[in-house]
Structure formats: structure tokens, C-alpha cells
Amino acid sequence: MKKISFDDLNGKVCVITGGAGVIGISIVKALASVGVKIAIVDINETLAIEVAGDLAKDFDTTIIGVKANVLDKESLEAAKAVINEKLGPIDLLINGAGGNSPQATTQSEQLLESDMDHLEKTFYGLQMEGFDKVFALNFKGTVLPSMVFTRDMLEKRAGVVLNISSMNSYHPLTKIPAYSAAKASVNNFTEWLAVHLAKVGIRVNAVAPGFFITNQNRFLVLDEKTGDYSARGNKIVTNTPMGKFGDPDDLQGAVLYLLSDLSSFVTGIVIPVDGGFNAYSGV
């Protein structure tokens, strides 16, 4: 019987977009703990380099920050050249860039009679500029990096892509239609790309985090004045059987599993990491 471990990840090169965010940093720590060489790709080069430098102090591996815009193919190709020069051929890709925007968020959860004179608070008041931005960042920001950073995997006939989806992809939350629709598209694309690349040795999967407090959703789930949960935050916790928001570190096990050879016959799936939210009917 072979040893069950993540040893096969040691020395591999991983690109992670959105790696300087709350969830991204936790994932980078997990990767670094098993010896993965990591490139944190972010549109904010200063932040990417700063985060990479801070994390590299705690781990015996190489972590670099590289500038790229996940919506600009030429920018991604330039980043790939830097990564290849500094770390070598890319083995793993985590598409973690994403987020929501107040411009793509309704003020009302449902359209009520009392809203008829204030439609700007509802679906009818959504700004298409914000909607397009959120959809592009989450969906196209997964497609384009996959198109660029898997090229080395094609040459090796081996590699893994891991997309970061959301429980919104299964059950769209009120107020955030653009984000929910984009993450549903990520799930569909995960399945499509997994089939497309299966014969050339590249696996494609996703994790769907439940509810974690991040910079993108903080304004929705916390009361700015008190720091306590907002009414929406309380509703989320009440409908999560484990009765709490997740910690970003709760994703680490699922991520390492899907990247490692332990899941060598697993492709085209999305694993919820949600404290039971998806399983709960509300009664």
C-alpha cells in the first residue's frame, strides 16, 4: 500500500490568482506547507510582492508576487514568462480572483409593494457597469488564466486546475445576481474544461466555499457601527447547520486533496465546503 500524503506536491509550481486576498492567503499557506513553489498573481503588484514576502519568511519554499490583470490575456502571458523564468514550468493553477461589488447588489432582498416607488433599490436599479465588472472578474477571470497558465501542463501532459466557486452557484443569494450567476458559470466551465482536457492529463475541479467573511462581503454581513452580524449575517448563520461562518483555513484540506495525486481519478467536480448550508432546507 502506498503512503497517503501530499508529498507529490513538493517542488511543484503553482500559480494562484487572487492569492493576496483573505482566502487566497490561507490557500498559499497550505501549499507552502507541503513545499509547493508559488506565484501570487494580482493586479496590485505591490500587494502581491508584499504578501509573498511576508509568507515566504515562514516557509521553506519560494513564493513570489507577480503583476497581471486576469481580464487581459497579454498581461497574463507576460506574467507567465516571469513565472517560468523564476520558478520553472507551471504544474498547478488556482483561479481565485473574484469578488462582488455594491454596484451589482440590490438594496432589497425581494421586490415588495412598498418598493414600487423606489425601484432603484431593486433589480431595476442595478448598474450594468457594475454587473458586467462582477461577471467578467469571476467568470472571464477564470477562463483567461486557464487559457494561458495551462500551456506548460499541455507540454507535460499533466497538471491540475482548481477553480474557486461559491455556494451562490447552487443557491443564489438575494441581492447579488451578478456574482451568483458568474459562479454558476464557473461550475459549468469547470465541468466543460475537465472534459475538454481529460485526454491530455489535465484535471479540472473546483471548491465552493460557503460563507466566509471576506473583504468583498464584509459590508453585507457585518454591521459597520457595532461590528456584530447584520440581519443578513444572522440569517446566514441561522441557515448554516454548524452555526457559524467558515474560517478560510477550512478550505485547505479540500484544496490540497484536489491538487494532489490522491484525487488522480477525480475531475469535473465541485466540492462544497459550507458547514452544511447546501444540505439544509431551513426547517
Secondary structure as GFF3:
##gff-version 3
##sequence-region A 1 283
A	DSSP	three_ten_helix	7	9	.	.	.	ID=ss1
A	DSSP	beta_strand	13	17	.	.	.	ID=ss2
A	DSSP	alpha_helix	22	33	.	.	.	ID=ss3
A	DSSP	beta_strand	37	42	.	.	.	ID=ss4
A	DSSP	alpha_helix	45	56	.	.	.	ID=ss5
A	DSSP	beta_strand	63	67	.	.	.	ID=ss6
A	DSSP	alpha_helix	73	86	.	.	.	ID=ss7
A	DSSP	beta_strand	92	95	.	.	.	ID=ss8
A	DSSP	three_ten_helix	102	104	.	.	.	ID=ss9
A	DSSP	three_ten_helix	113	115	.	.	.	ID=ss10
A	DSSP	three_ten_helix	119	121	.	.	.	ID=ss11
A	DSSP	three_ten_helix	123	125	.	.	.	ID=ss12
A	DSSP	alpha_helix	128	135	.	.	.	ID=ss13
A	DSSP	pi_helix	136	140	.	.	.	ID=ss14
A	DSSP	alpha_helix	141	149	.	.	.	ID=ss15
A	DSSP	alpha_helix	151	156	.	.	.	ID=ss16
A	DSSP	beta_strand	159	164	.	.	.	ID=ss17
A	DSSP	three_ten_helix	167	169	.	.	.	ID=ss18
A	DSSP	alpha_helix	177	197	.	.	.	ID=ss19
A	DSSP	three_ten_helix	198	200	.	.	.	ID=ss20
A	DSSP	beta_strand	202	209	.	.	.	ID=ss21
A	DSSP	alpha_helix	218	221	.	.	.	ID=ss22
A	DSSP	alpha_helix	231	238	.	.	.	ID=ss23
A	DSSP	three_ten_helix	248	251	.	.	.	ID=ss24
A	DSSP	alpha_helix	252	259	.	.	.	ID=ss25
A	DSSP	three_ten_helix	261	263	.	.	.	ID=ss26
A	DSSP	beta_strand	270	273	.	.	.	ID=ss27
A	DSSP	three_ten_helix	277	279	.	.	.	ID=ss28
###
